[in-house]
């Protein structure tokens, strides 16, 4: 999180929109991979990959400890992912469903 106060909520929202537009402009997984590797530190990218790794197992209904055993992701992070999967903005579920549809369709 930012610690300075000279950035308004409007400016933060605009910066987020610009980031989303940049992501939406990319064509395919390889371009997204390149962009994320430029945008994120290795630790940030690993943290996002860890969260995403938990989604598949949580959607199958596996207990947190089993997800931890399979992925190495902390139980705290798994709990956070589960909370957003159940009552977040719907992004995890949407992406997971699209991947599942692509695999079966």
N, C-alpha and C positions, 0 to 999 in steps of 0.2 A: 504494500500500500504506500501511497505517496504520503510524505510527511509535511510537505510545504502546503501553504494555504492559498497561494495566488492562482490556483487553477480552479475554475468554477465547475459546477456539475455539468453545465452546458458544454464546456470545453471537453470534459471527460467523455460525455456522451458522443460528441462529434468525433473524438479520437477513436472511440469504440466503433462507430459507424464506418470510419475510414479503414480500420483494421478488417472489419467484416467485408467491406467492399473488396479489399485486397485479396482476402481468402476466396471470395466468390469469383474473382477474376481468374483464378488458377484452373488449369485444365488437367485434371487427373492426379492420381496419387503421387507420382514422381515429382510434379511441380509443387505439390503441397509439402512433400517431404523436404525439398530444397528450401522452400520458404521458411518452414518451421525450424530447420537447422540454422538458418540465418537469424531468425527472430529470437529464438530461445537459447538460453544457456543449456549445456548438457543436462544439468540437474533439473531445470524447468521442464525440458522435454521428457526426461525420465519420469518426473512426477505426473505428467499428463498421461504418459503411456501406462504407468502403474494404475491410475484411476480407471482408464479404459479397460485394462486387463481384468479388473474386478467386475465390470459390468456383465460380461458374458456369464460368469459363474453365478452372480447374484440373480440374473434373470432365470437361471435354471433352478433357483431356490436353494442353493448350497448354503450351509451355515458359514458365518464369518470366519470361524477358525479353519474350516476346510478351504475357503478361498485364500486365506493367509498361507496355508500349507502349500497350495498349488502355485501361488503367485509370488510369495514373499512380501506382498504388500501388507503394511501395518493394519491391524484390526481397526484402529482409529480412522484411517483413510477409507477402509472398506465400509465402515459405518457411515461416513460422510457421503460416499458414493451411493450407498443404499438409500439414504435419506433423500438425495436429489433424484435418484431413479424413481422413488415412490411419489415424491411431491415437489419436484423441482420445476423447471421450465419446460420439460419434455424433450430436451435435446438428446440426452442419453438414449431414451426409448426410441426416438425417431431414427437416430443413426443405427441403432441395433436392429430395428425392424427393417430398415432399408438394406442392410447387409444380409439379413436373413432372407429377405425376398429375393435378392440377387442370387444367393446361393441355391435357392429352391425353385427359382422361376426361370 
